[in-house]
Amino acid sequence: MLPALTSLVGFAFCGVLFRRFVQRPRAYLFVWGLGLLWYAIAAATEALGGAFGWSSVLYRTWYLTGAIGVAAYLGAGSVYLHRDEPGFRSLSVVCIMLASAPALAGGYLMVGFFGLSAAVLCTVILSTRPGWFAHAVFGALVVATVLAASVVAQSTIDRSLLPTMPDQVVSGQAFPAGTRALTPPLNISGAVLLLFGALASVIHFGRTRAQPDRVLSNVLIAVGALVPSLASGLTRFGITSLFFLGELLGLLCILAGFLLSASTRARPSPSPPG
């Protein structure tokens, strides 16, 4: 029931974000909406898998949306939100580059080289056309998603490692190690960019004492992204009872941050005196 509730809430607020994007086109709303859509679809696969059993289609869908897509697209949304901050853009390049290290260290050179190539491309864009930087990051993410989808679609699945009970937590272990190597570069970069976004807002507020709501919105989004990761980490120690609750609480924090950010930017600036 918890994954089903998480999915319903996710789809509902995804619709809200896309409607706001149509009314007031802001790229960060669209990209965050995509991240939220992947969140909702992943939760739906967990609900369906728990109720009717896991199929290959459900498992591949869960992996592509939940394990690969959510954090990466939420992080890309933060890049759009802070697109006018040179320091954040430079940190984003460093983040993308370092996130490729696990794949290279594990011997998965194609994955690692793609991450490094994306970092080099973003560096060139940052040096020549800084206004296009956020678009370059998003474009690289879309290409990475398409390539990952192709790999996931063709990978074999060890069905003996799929959950067999409704309360069992799904993981990527049923895929070969080469497929699982796709996850860290996207997840690490997305999660770190979310944290960078929250930190950038805190620093901006400390320097200018302006836009306190923006600080809170970024912190809520970052916390919301971390809660499911922490709940997932606890499953490695046999603590699985908090996983589905962590997904729901994380989603609620993310949505609160989204709505607060949107309302803050939609708020008219005070008129000058006189």
C-alpha positions as CSV (number, residue, x, y, z in Angstrom):
1,M,0.0,0.0,0.0
2,L,2.8,2.4,0.7
3,P,4.4,2.2,-2.8
4,A,0.9,2.6,-4.3
5,L,0.2,5.7,-2.2
6,T,3.7,7.1,-3.1
7,S,2.9,6.5,-6.8
8,L,-0.5,8.2,-6.7
9,V,1.0,11.2,-4.8
10,G,3.9,11.4,-7.3
11,F,1.7,11.3,-10.4
12,A,-0.7,13.9,-8.9
13,F,2.1,16.4,-8.1
14,C,3.9,15.6,-11.3
15,G,0.8,16.9,-13.1
16,V,0.9,20.0,-11.0
17,L,4.5,20.8,-11.9
18,F,3.9,20.2,-15.6
19,R,0.9,22.5,-15.5
20,R,2.9,25.2,-13.8
21,F,5.5,24.7,-16.5
22,V,2.9,25.3,-19.2
23,Q,1.6,28.4,-17.4
24,R,5.1,29.8,-16.6
25,P,7.8,28.0,-18.6
26,R,10.7,27.4,-16.3
27,A,13.2,24.7,-17.3
28,Y,13.8,23.6,-13.7
29,L,10.1,22.9,-13.3
30,F,10.1,20.6,-16.4
31,V,13.2,18.7,-15.4
32,W,12.1,18.3,-11.8
33,G,8.8,17.1,-13.2
34,L,10.5,14.4,-15.2
35,G,12.4,13.3,-12.0
36,L,9.2,13.2,-10.2
37,L,7.6,11.2,-13.0
38,W,10.3,8.6,-12.7
39,Y,9.8,8.5,-9.0
40,A,6.1,7.8,-9.4
41,I,6.6,5.1,-12.1
42,A,9.2,3.4,-9.9
43,A,6.9,3.3,-7.0
44,A,4.1,2.0,-9.2
45,T,6.3,-0.9,-10.3
46,E,7.1,-1.7,-6.7
47,A,3.3,-1.7,-5.9
48,L,2.5,-3.9,-8.9
49,G,5.5,-6.2,-8.2
50,G,4.5,-6.7,-4.6
51,A,0.8,-7.4,-5.5
52,F,1.2,-9.6,-8.6
53,G,4.9,-10.6,-8.7
54,W,7.8,-9.2,-10.5
55,S,8.1,-9.6,-14.3
56,S,11.0,-8.8,-16.5
57,V,9.2,-5.7,-17.8
58,L,8.4,-4.4,-14.3
59,Y,11.9,-5.0,-13.1
60,R,13.6,-3.2,-16.1
61,T,11.1,-0.3,-15.7
62,W,11.9,0.0,-12.0
63,Y,15.6,0.0,-12.6
64,L,15.6,2.5,-15.4
65,T,13.3,5.0,-13.6
66,G,14.0,4.4,-9.9
67,A,17.6,3.2,-9.8
68,I,18.9,5.4,-12.7
69,G,16.6,8.3,-13.4
70,V,15.3,9.9,-10.2
71,A,18.4,11.4,-8.6
72,A,20.0,12.3,-12.0
73,Y,17.0,14.3,-13.2
74,L,16.4,16.0,-9.8
75,G,20.1,17.0,-9.9
76,A,19.7,18.4,-13.4
77,G,16.8,20.4,-12.2
78,S,19.1,22.0,-9.6
79,V,21.5,22.9,-12.4
80,Y,18.7,24.8,-14.1
81,L,17.7,26.5,-10.9
82,H,21.3,27.7,-10.3
83,R,22.1,28.2,-14.0
84,D,23.2,31.9,-13.4
85,E,25.7,31.1,-10.7
86,P,29.2,30.6,-12.1
87,G,30.5,28.8,-9.0
88,F,27.7,26.2,-9.2
89,R,28.3,25.6,-12.8
90,S,32.0,24.9,-12.2
91,L,31.2,22.6,-9.3
92,S,28.7,20.7,-11.5
93,V,31.5,19.9,-14.0
94,V,33.7,18.6,-11.2
95,C,30.8,16.5,-9.9
96,I,30.2,14.9,-13.3
97,M,33.9,14.1,-13.7
98,L,34.3,12.6,-10.2
99,A,31.1,10.6,-10.5
100,S,32.8,8.7,-13.4
101,A,35.5,7.4,-11.1
102,P,33.6,4.3,-9.7
103,A,33.0,3.0,-13.3
104,L,36.6,3.6,-14.3
105,A,37.9,2.0,-11.1
106,G,35.7,-1.0,-11.6
107,G,36.9,-1.6,-15.1
108,Y,33.7,-0.4,-16.9
109,L,35.6,1.9,-19.2
110,M,32.8,2.7,-21.6
111,V,30.6,4.0,-18.8
112,G,33.5,6.0,-17.3
113,F,34.6,7.5,-20.6
114,F,31.1,8.6,-21.3
115,G,31.0,10.5,-18.0
116,L,34.4,12.0,-18.7
117,S,33.4,13.0,-22.2
118,A,30.2,14.7,-20.8
119,A,32.4,16.6,-18.3
120,V,34.7,17.8,-21.1
121,L,31.8,18.8,-23.3
122,C,30.2,20.8,-20.4
123,T,33.6,22.4,-19.7
124,V,33.9,23.6,-23.3
125,I,30.3,24.9,-23.2
126,L,31.0,26.6,-19.9
127,S,34.0,28.4,-21.5
128,T,32.4,29.4,-24.8
129,R,28.7,29.6,-24.2
130,P,28.0,29.7,-20.4
131,G,24.3,30.4,-21.1
132,W,24.0,27.0,-22.7
133,F,25.6,25.1,-19.8
134,A,22.4,23.8,-18.2
135,H,21.1,22.7,-21.6
136,A,24.4,20.9,-22.2
137,V,24.0,19.0,-18.8
138,F,20.5,18.1,-19.6
139,G,21.3,17.0,-23.1
140,A,24.1,14.7,-21.9
141,L,21.7,13.3,-19.3
142,V,19.1,12.5,-22.0
143,V,21.7,10.8,-24.2
144,A,22.9,8.8,-21.1
145,T,19.3,7.8,-20.4
146,V,18.8,6.5,-23.9
147,L,22.0,4.5,-23.8
148,A,21.2,3.2,-20.4
149,A,17.7,2.1,-21.5
150,S,19.3,0.2,-24.4
151,V,21.6,-1.6,-22.0
152,V,18.9,-2.4,-19.5
153,A,16.6,-3.7,-22.2
154,Q,19.2,-6.1,-23.4
155,S,20.6,-7.3,-20.1
156,T,19.8,-10.7,-18.7
157,I,17.9,-11.0,-15.4
158,D,18.6,-13.5,-12.7
159,R,14.9,-14.2,-11.7
160,S,16.0,-16.1,-8.6
161,L,17.1,-12.7,-7.2
162,L,13.8,-10.9,-7.7
163,P,11.6,-10.3,-4.7
164,T,9.1,-13.1,-4.0
165,M,7.2,-11.5,-1.1
166,P,5.3,-8.1,-1.0
167,D,7.5,-6.8,1.8
168,Q,10.8,-7.6,0.1
169,V,12.8,-4.7,-1.1
170,V,13.8,-4.7,-4.8
171,S,17.4,-4.1,-5.7
172,G,19.6,-4.1,-8.8
173,Q,21.3,-7.4,-7.9
174,A,19.4,-9.3,-10.5
175,F,21.2,-7.5,-13.2
176,P,24.9,-8.3,-14.2
177,A,27.6,-6.1,-12.7
178,G,28.1,-4.3,-16.0
179,T,24.5,-3.1,-16.0
180,R,24.7,-2.1,-12.4
181,A,27.8,0.0,-13.2
182,L,25.4,2.5,-15.0
183,T,23.9,3.5,-11.7
184,P,26.6,5.2,-9.6
185,P,27.7,7.9,-12.1
186,L,24.1,9.1,-12.5
187,N,23.0,8.7,-8.9
188,I,26.2,10.2,-7.4
189,S,26.2,13.2,-9.7
190,G,22.5,13.8,-9.2
191,A,22.6,13.5,-5.4
192,V,25.7,15.7,-5.1
193,L,24.2,18.4,-7.3
194,L,21.1,18.4,-5.1
195,L,23.3,18.9,-2.1
196,F,25.3,21.6,-3.9
197,G,22.1,23.3,-4.7
198,A,21.0,23.4,-1.1
199,L,24.5,24.6,0.0
200,A,24.5,27.3,-2.7
201,S,21.2,28.6,-1.5
202,V,22.4,28.7,2.1
203,I,25.6,30.5,1.2
204,H,23.6,33.0,-0.9
205,F,21.3,33.7,2.0
206,G,24.1,34.1,4.4
207,R,25.7,36.6,2.1
208,T,22.7,38.6,1.1
209,R,20.0,37.8,3.6
210,A,17.7,37.4,0.6
211,Q,15.2,34.7,-0.5
212,P,15.1,32.6,2.7
213,D,12.3,30.5,1.1
214,R,14.7,29.4,-1.6
215,V,17.1,28.1,1.1
216,L,14.3,26.1,2.7
217,S,13.0,24.8,-0.7
218,N,16.5,23.5,-1.7
219,V,17.1,21.9,1.7
220,L,13.7,20.1,1.5
221,I,14.5,18.8,-1.9
222,A,18.0,17.6,-0.8
223,V,16.6,15.9,2.3
224,G,13.8,14.3,0.3
225,A,16.4,12.8,-2.1
226,L,18.5,11.6,0.8
227,V,15.8,9.9,2.9
228,P,15.1,7.1,0.4
229,S,18.8,6.6,-0.1
230,L,19.3,6.2,3.7
231,A,16.3,3.9,3.9
232,S,17.7,1.9,1.0
233,G,21.1,1.7,2.7
234,L,19.5,0.3,5.9
235,T,18.2,-2.7,3.9
236,R,21.8,-3.8,3.5
237,F,21.9,-4.4,7.3
238,G,18.6,-6.3,7.2
239,I,16.4,-3.3,8.2
240,T,13.8,-3.3,5.4
241,S,10.7,-2.1,7.3
242,L,11.5,1.6,6.7
243,F,12.2,1.4,3.0
244,F,8.7,2.1,1.6
245,L,8.0,4.6,4.3
246,G,11.2,6.4,3.5
247,E,10.2,6.6,-0.2
248,L,6.9,8.3,0.8
249,L,8.5,10.7,3.3
250,G,11.2,11.5,0.8
251,L,8.7,12.3,-1.9
252,L,6.7,14.5,0.4
253,C,9.8,16.5,1.3
254,I,10.7,16.9,-2.4
255,L,7.3,18.0,-3.3
256,A,7.2,20.5,-0.5
257,G,10.5,22.0,-1.7
258,F,9.3,22.1,-5.3
259,L,6.1,23.9,-4.4
260,L,7.9,26.3,-2.1
261,S,10.4,27.1,-4.8
262,A,7.7,27.7,-7.4
263,S,5.7,29.9,-5.1
264,T,8.8,31.9,-4.2
265,R,9.7,32.6,-7.8
266,A,6.1,33.4,-8.8
267,R,5.9,35.9,-6.0
268,P,6.1,39.5,-7.3
269,S,9.0,41.6,-6.1
270,P,8.0,44.4,-3.8
271,S,7.6,47.8,-5.5
272,P,10.1,50.5,-4.6
273,P,8.9,53.1,-2.2
274,G,7.3,56.1,-3.7
